[in-house]
């Protein structure tokens, strides 16, 4: 939306087409500055079931052949002698054991190779833009053969979705892309700008139909979003392999992500880096709301986490650290997510272990509305981003919190990953967590912070947000990208005439 409002403010007519989020009721809406929003209703289960009915016949045929094979085998076993049956059973056990050992060896070897590739991948990303390393860069590729057409994948994979498997997720995206593309193409845009990998096929369909420039806005490295689940990360890698060479403009969320895509897909345009920066905001004085809702005294120092409660963000460790914080400090968890109940259980267990009858050192409060977020954040003493180094995306992460905390004048504690380290050390607006990551490490770092250190870091926050905010740095980059696209499109039209 920040990009949409920026483009609208510079004179472009902007129409946002997407799937309605939870609670959205209007199918179409015009925002205050004239940005038009079109929400496309989408019933994924009904649509996929209806679209995958043609795949039922080949699936049933395959099941019939398998059943017939089992039947013939059982008939043969009936006529075997006990000796032959025993030999067959021993052979089956031997074969099963051999297969188990072979699979275990293959998985061990694959894991070792994956670790080696990840180490090399990170080293090359850290080195920067040298072109000599591109040929040996271990890009994350799809394990689905590229020559296998989508319709064949549908026949093979979609039936597993009927029993709850996630393998056919690419089919959901494919059907949804067709629906969105038909709506977007009817608008006849001059440029189609796609956010996230799941929207890239939609943009490609519109580009092919209208012959307009396609901009891809990659918010992360989608092949590395989580543990590699067959059918999800492979789908993202497959889309990138097909579409990235055909895009006209590329936006990456930070320098590390841009370096990955530059090495993994050298045929794609060089990415423009537009980070998750916010507008600089001058806040009024703190009104005490964070302390009141967390039921803490006004003079209590707060270690704040704000954001989603999901796995691999180090939140279990963070909550355990609350009991170890020094006197006068408390942890406030502001947000919501699938880990909410687990995190509250951990806090309760730590409270019982510490024999704390007052309320514990960890407090949970609901997420704040985005328009009011900074007014809540400024009540914290220190903010924290404790993401675990489980995937490449966390290692290169630049979440919104890296701007939200400093914008509210709150120094940060972050993990020692390259993008976070660059911000915190470069602007002296926080501290790096020592390793290995643990509850004691968090508590010890908080205990070491003096008032002088906090004041110096607050000054660093002001320096950072003055230099690195949307209007100062990233708005000009977005507008320059669109100026280049407009000039290139004008040249193509003139050449065509």
Secondary structure by P-SEA (a helix, b strand, c coil): caaaaaaaaacccccccccccccccccccccccbbbbbbbbbbaaaaaaaaaccaaaaaaaaaaaaaaaaaaaaaaaaaccaaaaaaaaaaaaaaaaaaaaaaaaaaaaaaaaaaaaaaaaaaaaaaccccccccccccccccccccccaaaaaaccaaaaaaccccaaaaaaaaaaaaaaaaaaaacccbbbbccccaaaaaaaaaaacbbbbbbbbcccccccccccccaaaaaaaaaacccccccbbbbccaaaaaaaaaacccccbbbbbcccccccccccccaaaaaaacccccccccccccccccccaaaaaaaacccccccbbbbbcccccaaaaaaaaaaaaaaaacccccccbbbbccccccaaaaaaaaccbbbbccccccccccccccccaaaaaaacccccccccaaaaaaaaacccbbbbcccccaaaaaaaaaaccaaaaaaaaaaaaaaaaccccccccaaaaaaaaaaaaaaaaaaaaaac
